[in-house]
Amino acid sequence: MINQALLDILACPKCKQPVRLTADNNGLACDNCRLLYEIRDDIPIMLIDEAKPLDNAEPKAKK
């Protein structure tokens, strides 16, 4: 699992906005771009080309 200190400094590589951990802890979501960056072997894959669109079922974080 990603520690909070790392989460605090990570940002979306596309828009530079903060990302949040998904409810299932399997990825980092950018609510601004609606992209999901997967976490593989406890390493966030922060590559725009490998990001997936967020499912409509994934709730947007409250601002």
MARVOMI-765057 format. One line per field, with one value per atom (N, C-alpha, C, O): residue in three letters; residue number from 1; z, y, x. Coordinates in nm, 3 decimals, padded with zeros to 5 digits. Atoms other than C-alpha are relative to their C-alpha. Layout:
// MARVOMI-765057
code [ALA; ...]
pos [NUM; ...]
pz [Z; ...]
py [Y; ...]
px [X; ...]
This chain:
// MARVOMI-765057
code [MET; MET; MET; MET; ILE; ILE; ILE; ILE; ASN; ASN; ASN; ASN; GLN; GLN; GLN; GLN; ALA; ALA; ALA; ALA; LEU; LEU; LEU; LEU; LEU; LEU; LEU; LEU; ASP; ASP; ASP; ASP; ILE; ILE; ILE; ILE; LEU; LEU; LEU; LEU; ALA; ALA; ALA; ALA; CYS; CYS; CYS; CYS; PRO; PRO; PRO; PRO; LYS; LYS; LYS; LYS; CYS; CYS; CYS; CYS; LYS; LYS; LYS; LYS; GLN; GLN; GLN; GLN; PRO; PRO; PRO; PRO; VAL; VAL; VAL; VAL; ARG; ARG; ARG; ARG; LEU; LEU; LEU; LEU; THR; THR; THR; THR; ALA; ALA; ALA; ALA; ASP; ASP; ASP; ASP; ASN; ASN; ASN; ASN; ASN; ASN; ASN; ASN; GLY; GLY; GLY; GLY; LEU; LEU; LEU; LEU; ALA; ALA; ALA; ALA; CYS; CYS; CYS; CYS; ASP; ASP; ASP; ASP; ASN; ASN; ASN; ASN; CYS; CYS; CYS; CYS; ARG; ARG; ARG; ARG; LEU; LEU; LEU; LEU; LEU; LEU; LEU; LEU; TYR; TYR; TYR; TYR; GLU; GLU; GLU; GLU; ILE; ILE; ILE; ILE; ARG; ARG; ARG; ARG; ASP; ASP; ASP; ASP; ASP; ASP; ASP; ASP; ILE; ILE; ILE; ILE; PRO; PRO; PRO; PRO; ILE; ILE; ILE; ILE; MET; MET; MET; MET; LEU; LEU; LEU; LEU; ILE; ILE; ILE; ILE; ASP; ASP; ASP; ASP; GLU; GLU; GLU; GLU; ALA; ALA; ALA; ALA; LYS; LYS; LYS; LYS; PRO; PRO; PRO; PRO; LEU; LEU; LEU; LEU; ASP; ASP; ASP; ASP; ASN; ASN; ASN; ASN; ALA; ALA; ALA; ALA; GLU; GLU; GLU; GLU; PRO; PRO; PRO; PRO; LYS; LYS; LYS; LYS; ALA; ALA; ALA; ALA; LYS; LYS; LYS; LYS; LYS; LYS; LYS; LYS]
pos [1; 1; 1; 1; 2; 2; 2; 2; 3; 3; 3; 3; 4; 4; 4; 4; 5; 5; 5; 5; 6; 6; 6; 6; 7; 7; 7; 7; 8; 8; 8; 8; 9; 9; 9; 9; 10; 10; 10; 10; 11; 11; 11; 11; 12; 12; 12; 12; 13; 13; 13; 13; 14; 14; 14; 14; 15; 15; 15; 15; 16; 16; 16; 16; 17; 17; 17; 17; 18; 18; 18; 18; 19; 19; 19; 19; 20; 20; 20; 20; 21; 21; 21; 21; 22; 22; 22; 22; 23; 23; 23; 23; 24; 24; 24; 24; 25; 25; 25; 25; 26; 26; 26; 26; 27; 27; 27; 27; 28; 28; 28; 28; 29; 29; 29; 29; 30; 30; 30; 30; 31; 31; 31; 31; 32; 32; 32; 32; 33; 33; 33; 33; 34; 34; 34; 34; 35; 35; 35; 35; 36; 36; 36; 36; 37; 37; 37; 37; 38; 38; 38; 38; 39; 39; 39; 39; 40; 40; 40; 40; 41; 41; 41; 41; 42; 42; 42; 42; 43; 43; 43; 43; 44; 44; 44; 44; 45; 45; 45; 45; 46; 46; 46; 46; 47; 47; 47; 47; 48; 48; 48; 48; 49; 49; 49; 49; 50; 50; 50; 50; 51; 51; 51; 51; 52; 52; 52; 52; 53; 53; 53; 53; 54; 54; 54; 54; 55; 55; 55; 55; 56; 56; 56; 56; 57; 57; 57; 57; 58; 58; 58; 58; 59; 59; 59; 59; 60; 60; 60; 60; 61; 61; 61; 61; 62; 62; 62; 62; 63; 63; 63; 63]
pz [00.000; 00.000; 00.000; 00.056; 00.011; -00.074; 00.133; 00.190; -00.126; 00.233; -00.024; -00.136; 00.010; 00.303; -00.046; -00.119; 00.040; 00.259; -00.152; -00.213; 00.145; -00.099; -00.067; -00.166; 00.057; -00.170; 00.002; -00.090; -00.014; -00.050; -00.107; -00.139; 00.100; -00.313; -00.144; -00.238; 00.135; -00.610; -00.066; -00.001; 00.077; -00.883; -00.136; -00.183; 00.134; -01.213; -00.098; -00.103; 00.094; -01.483; -00.115; -00.183; 00.109; -01.730; 00.041; -00.030; -00.039; -01.536; 00.124; 00.160; -00.119; -01.228; 00.124; 00.221; -00.116; -00.989; 00.092; 00.046; -00.092; -00.678; -00.044; -00.109; 00.025; -00.712; 00.133; 00.239; -00.123; -00.462; -00.021; -00.133; 00.001; -00.374; -00.022; 00.040; 00.025; -00.509; 00.120; 00.206; -00.114; -00.270; 00.016; 00.129; -00.009; -00.356; 00.015; 00.018; -00.018; -00.312; -00.116; -00.098; 00.115; -00.660; -00.100; -00.204; 00.094; -00.826; 00.059; 00.168; -00.036; -00.808; -00.104; -00.224; 00.089; -00.955; -00.006; 00.096; 00.020; -01.101; -00.036; -00.143; 00.025; -01.071; -00.106; -00.172; 00.100; -01.295; -00.142; -00.227; 00.133; -01.595; -00.017; -00.128; 00.000; -01.499; -00.051; -00.134; 00.035; -01.534; 00.123; 00.235; -00.105; -01.329; -00.031; -00.138; 00.010; -01.275; 00.089; 00.210; -00.075; -01.171; 00.095; 00.074; -00.092; -00.879; -00.020; 00.000; 00.022; -00.961; 00.092; 00.092; -00.094; -00.699; 00.089; 00.112; -00.089; -00.471; -00.066; 00.004; 00.073; -00.743; -00.087; -00.173; 00.086; -00.894; -00.140; -00.155; 00.140; -01.274; -00.049; -00.098; 00.029; -01.339; -00.143; -00.165; 00.141; -01.719; -00.068; -00.058; 00.065; -01.920; -00.100; -00.110; 00.101; -02.196; 00.059; -00.010; -00.064; -01.947; 00.089; 00.144; -00.082; -01.761; -00.069; -00.192; 00.050; -01.798; 00.040; 00.144; -00.040; -01.800; 00.127; 00.144; -00.122; -01.463; -00.038; -00.125; 00.021; -01.456; 00.050; 00.146; -00.047; -01.423; 00.139; 00.210; -00.133; -01.113; 00.111; 00.227; -00.099; -00.938; 00.040; -00.044; -00.043; -00.729; -00.007; 00.024; 00.000; -00.776; 00.143; 00.225; -00.134; -00.469; 00.018; -00.076; -00.030; -00.301; 00.014; 00.072; -00.007; -00.334; 00.116; 00.138]
py [-00.118; 00.000; 00.125; 00.125; -00.127; 00.356; 00.076; 00.088; -00.074; 00.556; 00.143; 00.195; -00.132; 00.894; 00.107; 00.198; -00.100; 01.091; 00.000; 00.106; 00.009; 00.964; 00.053; 00.126; -00.050; 01.031; 00.152; 00.214; -00.146; 01.388; 00.072; 00.187; -00.067; 01.462; -00.042; 00.025; 00.045; 01.265; 00.091; 00.141; -00.081; 01.458; -00.066; -00.143; 00.052; 01.369; 00.055; 00.176; -00.049; 01.386; 00.081; 00.156; -00.072; 01.526; 00.143; 00.238; -00.132; 01.815; 00.057; 00.173; -00.041; 01.835; 00.021; 00.082; -00.009; 01.816; -00.120; -00.221; 00.113; 01.593; -00.123; -00.111; 00.126; 01.228; -00.057; -00.020; 00.064; 01.015; -00.152; -00.202; 00.145; 00.649; -00.048; 00.004; 00.052; 00.452; -00.079; -00.120; 00.071; 00.280; -00.140; -00.189; 00.136; -00.062; -00.003; -00.111; -00.013; 00.067; -00.057; -00.089; 00.057; -00.060; 00.105; 00.070; -00.102; 00.274; 00.139; 00.160; -00.140; 00.648; 00.069; 00.054; -00.063; 00.854; 00.150; 00.215; -00.144; 01.203; 00.038; 00.003; -00.040; 01.352; 00.109; 00.121; -00.106; 01.644; -00.058; -00.018; 00.063; 01.430; -00.123; -00.172; 00.124; 01.133; -00.117; -00.198; 00.108; 00.900; -00.081; -00.029; 00.092; 00.600; -00.049; -00.103; 00.049; 00.521; -00.123; -00.113; 00.125; 00.158; -00.004; 00.063; 00.030; 00.044; -00.147; -00.234; 00.137; -00.266; -00.029; 00.045; 00.039; -00.440; 00.118; 00.143; -00.116; -00.135; 00.118; 00.207; -00.111; 00.097; 00.067; 00.002; -00.069; 00.363; 00.021; 00.071; -00.016; 00.363; 00.133; 00.140; -00.136; 00.737; 00.041; 00.145; -00.027; 00.722; 00.029; -00.051; -00.039; 00.903; -00.106; -00.137; 00.101; 00.640; -00.128; -00.201; 00.122; 00.362; 00.026; -00.068; -00.034; 00.547; -00.048; -00.057; 00.047; 00.420; 00.101; 00.166; -00.090; 00.623; -00.052; -00.173; 00.039; 00.623; -00.051; 00.005; 00.050; 00.417; 00.103; 00.176; -00.091; 00.617; -00.038; 00.045; 00.047; 00.407; 00.054; 00.062; -00.053; 00.550; 00.140; 00.230; -00.132; 00.842; 00.105; 00.078; -00.112; 01.178; 00.047; 00.047; -00.050; 01.313; 00.137; 00.216; -00.131; 01.605; 00.103; 00.075; -00.106; 01.933; 00.089; 00.185]
px [00.084; 00.000; 00.089; 00.199; -00.072; 00.112; -00.009; -00.117; 00.007; 00.208; -00.048; -00.040; 00.063; 00.047; 00.099; 00.061; -00.100; 00.371; 00.019; 00.033; -00.013; 00.403; -00.126; -00.118; 00.126; 00.035; -00.006; -00.059; 00.004; 00.079; 00.082; 00.052; -00.083; 00.345; -00.031; 00.012; 00.032; 00.210; -00.103; -00.195; 00.094; 00.032; -00.021; 00.063; 00.030; -00.131; 00.105; 00.127; -00.101; 00.138; -00.060; 00.011; 00.064; -00.116; -00.039; -00.008; 00.052; -00.276; 00.068; 00.044; -00.075; -00.049; -00.087; -00.041; 00.089; -00.348; 00.025; 00.079; -00.019; -00.341; -00.080; -00.184; 00.071; -00.441; -00.044; 00.007; 00.050; -00.630; 00.004; -00.005; 00.002; -00.614; -00.143; -00.235; 00.134; -00.910; -00.049; 00.030; 00.061; -01.150; 00.057; 00.067; -00.054; -01.002; 00.152; 00.213; -00.146; -00.642; 00.081; 00.199; -00.070; -00.551; 00.046; 00.103; -00.040; -00.488; -00.011; -00.063; 00.009; -00.456; -00.087; -00.065; 00.096; -00.737; 00.023; 00.047; 00.000; -00.723; -00.143; -00.193; 00.139; -01.070; -00.010; -00.113; 00.001; -00.976; 00.003; -00.077; -00.014; -00.868; -00.088; -00.106; 00.078; -01.089; 00.085; 00.041; -00.091; -00.789; 00.037; 00.039; -00.041; -00.683; 00.141; 00.167; -00.137; -00.316; 00.010; -00.007; -00.005; -00.272; 00.119; 00.220; -00.109; -00.059; 00.034; -00.050; -00.046; 00.145; 00.118; 00.216; -00.107; 00.359; 00.038; 00.157; -00.018; 00.314; 00.069; 00.118; -00.062; 00.449; -00.106; -00.164; 00.096; 00.221; 00.058; 00.170; -00.042; 00.246; -00.056; -00.168; 00.046; 00.223; 00.036; 00.097; -00.023; 00.244; -00.133; -00.226; 00.126; -00.024; -00.044; -00.162; 00.033; -00.006; -00.059; -00.130; 00.052; -00.088; -00.121; -00.178; 00.116; -00.365; -00.127; -00.134; 00.129; -00.720; -00.107; -00.096; 00.110; -01.041; -00.066; -00.084; 00.071; -01.215; -00.138; -00.204; 00.136; -01.532; -00.099; -00.072; 00.105; -01.849; -00.048; -00.104; 00.043; -01.918; 00.090; 00.049; -00.094; -01.611; -00.045; -00.047; 00.048; -01.739; 00.109; 00.225; -00.092; -01.575; 00.022; -00.071; -00.029; -01.402; -00.065; -00.075; 00.059; -01.571; 00.110; 00.215; -00.100; -01.386; -00.026; 00.048]
